[in-house]
Every structure is written in structure tokens, then in C-alpha cells.
């Protein structure tokens, strides 16, 4: 569901693209990164992994993104970076395996280009600064090879680069496991 960003959000940066590849008669839209800066002055930044983007972009938010923005704002977080296991905009995740299969079989080079670009953004974000990272993509669906690559990146950069925290529920304080405490 489309929402407005909360009033304390001061800047939204969205890395999104539209590709000349069709799914259900429409061009594929992707989002690799959504960066939210709030008016909190703590300097604390977190990375929050979702399975796929729903609606949120530079202009509008959605229910899940707003829920996490509100939660982390109360935790005094200044910046939230949302990344996605798969960058394809979908309203319903049950369509992800079908979308993956159709795009990958109809246009494998474009599919690989999109997935590799997403992985490049993920690696750039994870390697640039020490941050807490929350995995909130639930049970895997879609391209398991892509998910494995992301897990490898998380493992690679969790040693000395950021604290990794695992979250399967809202709010994200549930099921935290600190792998590399500061």
C-alpha cells in the first residue's frame, strides 16, 4: 500500500531502474537501494534487507518501509539503507518465483545484468562502513543462487566490518543474534 514518508524523514535516495523486459505486460521496475535519512543526529546507520521492494521510491513509501523507519527512528537511527534480495518491484511475493523464471528464461542476459547490478550495490553498501545489518527476508523464495551470493557477501563483510543481526519478525528486536559484537 502506498504511503507518505513520516515527517521526520529529511532525505530519500532511491536507486531504481525500468527495464525493457516485460512481465504481465509491463516493463520490469527494480530498486536496488533505498536510503532514508531522518532528523536524528546520532550518526547511527543500519542496513535492512528485504526480500523485494513493494512500492517505496523517492516520492512514496509503503507499509513495511514506514514500519521500519518508525521503529528505527525510535531507536535513534539517523540513516536506514534498505537493500533487497531481489530488486524486482512486486506487490505480492508469491509472484517472485514466476517472475524470476520468466525473465531468466526469456532474457537471461538482462536477468543476469539486473541481478549482478543489485549484487554490486549490496557489496558496495556492506563494504563501505561498519553498520548493523538486519536480514528480514523471511523464508527464501525465488532465485536461491542469488540469495546464496548475498549470504556470501554478508559472511565476507561481517568480519570486522559490521555487526550482523538476524531478524525474522517485526519489530526487529526479535531473534537478534550478534555474530561480530563491537
C-alpha positions as CSV (number, residue, x, y, z in Angstrom):
1,X,0.0,0.0,0.0
2,X,1.3,3.4,-1.0
3,X,2.1,5.8,2.0
4,X,3.7,9.1,2.6
5,X,7.0,9.2,4.4
6,X,6.9,10.2,8.0
7,X,7.6,14.0,8.6
8,X,10.9,13.3,10.3
9,X,12.4,11.8,7.1
10,X,14.7,14.5,5.7
11,X,16.1,12.8,2.6
12,X,15.2,9.8,0.4
13,X,17.7,8.5,-2.2
14,X,16.4,5.7,-4.4
15,X,18.5,3.6,-6.9
16,X,15.8,2.3,-9.2
17,X,15.5,1.4,-12.9
18,X,12.9,0.5,-15.5
19,X,14.0,-2.2,-18.0
20,X,12.7,-3.0,-21.4
21,X,11.8,-6.5,-20.3
22,X,8.1,-7.3,-19.9
23,X,6.3,-9.1,-17.1
24,X,2.5,-9.2,-17.1
25,X,2.5,-6.7,-19.9
26,X,4.6,-4.1,-18.1
27,X,8.2,-3.1,-18.2
28,X,10.2,-4.5,-15.2
29,X,10.9,-2.0,-12.5
30,X,13.7,-2.5,-10.0
31,X,15.1,-1.0,-6.8
32,X,18.5,-1.9,-5.6
33,X,18.8,0.6,-2.7
34,X,16.5,2.9,-0.8
35,X,18.4,5.2,1.6
36,X,16.4,7.1,4.2
37,X,17.9,9.9,6.3
38,X,16.0,11.1,9.3
39,X,16.3,14.2,11.5
40,X,18.0,12.1,14.2
41,X,21.6,13.4,14.8
42,X,23.1,10.2,16.3
43,X,25.1,9.3,13.2
44,X,24.0,5.6,13.6
45,X,23.3,3.9,10.3
46,X,21.7,0.4,9.7
47,X,21.2,-1.8,6.7
48,X,17.9,-3.6,6.4
49,X,17.4,-6.4,3.9
50,X,14.0,-7.1,2.4
51,X,13.1,-9.9,0.0
52,X,11.9,-7.5,-2.7
53,X,10.7,-3.9,-3.0
54,X,6.9,-3.2,-3.0
55,X,6.1,0.5,-3.7
56,X,8.7,2.7,-1.9
57,X,10.8,5.1,-4.0
58,X,11.9,8.7,-3.8
59,X,8.3,10.0,-3.8
60,X,6.2,7.5,-1.9
61,X,6.7,4.9,0.9
62,X,4.9,1.7,1.7
63,X,3.6,0.0,4.8
64,X,6.7,-2.2,5.5
65,X,9.2,0.6,4.9
66,X,7.3,3.1,7.1
67,X,7.0,0.5,9.8
68,X,10.8,0.0,9.9
69,X,11.5,3.8,9.5
70,X,9.3,4.4,12.6
71,X,10.8,1.6,14.6
72,X,14.4,2.6,13.9
73,X,13.7,6.3,14.4
74,X,12.6,5.5,17.9
75,X,16.0,3.7,18.3
76,X,17.7,7.0,17.4
77,X,18.9,5.8,14.0
78,X,19.9,8.5,11.6
79,X,20.1,6.5,8.3
80,X,18.4,3.4,7.2
81,X,19.5,1.7,4.0
82,X,17.1,-0.8,2.5
83,X,18.5,-3.5,0.3
84,X,16.7,-6.3,-1.5
85,X,17.5,-10.0,-2.1
86,X,15.8,-9.5,-5.5
87,X,15.4,-6.0,-6.9
88,X,12.1,-6.5,-8.8
89,X,9.2,-4.4,-7.6
90,X,6.3,-6.7,-6.7
91,X,3.2,-6.2,-4.6
92,X,2.9,-9.9,-3.8
93,X,5.9,-12.0,-3.2
94,X,4.1,-15.2,-4.3
95,X,4.8,-13.9,-7.9
96,X,8.5,-13.8,-7.4
97,X,9.3,-17.4,-8.4
98,X,7.3,-16.9,-11.6
99,X,8.9,-13.6,-12.4
100,X,12.4,-15.0,-11.8
101,X,11.7,-18.0,-14.1
102,X,10.1,-16.0,-16.9
103,X,12.7,-13.2,-17.0
104,X,15.6,-15.7,-16.6
105,X,14.3,-18.0,-19.4
106,X,13.1,-15.3,-21.8
107,X,16.1,-12.9,-21.4
108,X,18.9,-14.5,-19.3
109,X,21.4,-11.8,-20.2
110,X,19.1,-9.0,-19.0
111,X,18.2,-11.0,-15.9
112,X,21.9,-11.5,-15.1
113,X,22.6,-7.8,-15.7
114,X,19.8,-6.8,-13.2
115,X,20.9,-9.4,-10.5
116,X,24.6,-8.5,-10.9
117,X,23.9,-4.8,-10.6
118,X,21.9,-5.5,-7.4
119,X,24.8,-7.6,-6.0
120,X,27.2,-4.8,-6.8
121,X,25.1,-2.3,-4.9
122,X,24.9,-4.7,-2.0
123,X,28.6,-5.3,-1.9
124,X,29.3,-1.6,-2.1
125,X,27.0,-0.8,0.8
126,X,28.2,-3.6,3.0
127,X,31.9,-2.9,2.5
128,X,31.8,0.9,2.8
129,X,31.1,1.3,6.5
130,X,30.6,-0.6,9.8
131,X,26.9,-0.9,10.3
132,X,24.3,-3.2,12.0
133,X,22.7,-5.4,9.3
134,X,19.2,-6.9,9.7
135,X,18.1,-9.8,7.5
136,X,14.3,-9.7,7.2
137,X,13.6,-11.5,4.0
138,X,11.8,-14.5,5.7
139,X,11.8,-17.8,4.0
140,X,13.7,-17.9,0.7
141,X,11.6,-17.8,-2.5
142,X,12.8,-17.0,-6.0
143,X,16.4,-17.3,-7.2
144,X,18.2,-19.3,-4.5
145,X,21.5,-18.8,-6.3
146,X,21.2,-15.1,-5.9
147,X,20.4,-15.5,-2.2
148,X,23.5,-17.6,-1.7
149,X,25.6,-14.9,-3.3
150,X,24.2,-12.4,-0.8
151,X,24.8,-14.7,2.1
152,X,28.4,-15.0,0.9
153,X,28.7,-11.2,0.8
154,X,27.3,-10.9,4.3
155,X,29.7,-13.5,5.6
156,X,32.6,-11.8,3.8
157,X,31.9,-8.4,5.3
158,X,30.7,-9.5,8.7
159,X,34.3,-10.0,10.0
160,X,35.4,-6.6,11.3
161,X,33.2,-4.5,9.1
162,X,29.8,-4.5,10.7
163,X,27.6,-6.2,13.3
164,X,25.3,-8.7,11.8
165,X,21.9,-9.1,13.4
166,X,19.2,-11.5,12.3
167,X,15.6,-10.6,12.4
168,X,12.6,-12.6,11.2
169,X,9.8,-10.6,12.8
170,X,8.5,-7.1,13.2
171,X,9.7,-5.3,15.1
172,X,13.4,-6.2,14.5
173,X,14.3,-6.7,18.2
174,X,13.0,-10.3,17.9
175,X,15.6,-13.0,17.2
176,X,18.7,-10.9,17.3
177,X,22.0,-12.9,17.1
178,X,25.1,-10.8,17.3
179,X,27.8,-12.6,15.2
180,X,30.5,-9.9,15.5
181,X,29.8,-7.7,18.5
182,X,31.7,-4.4,18.7
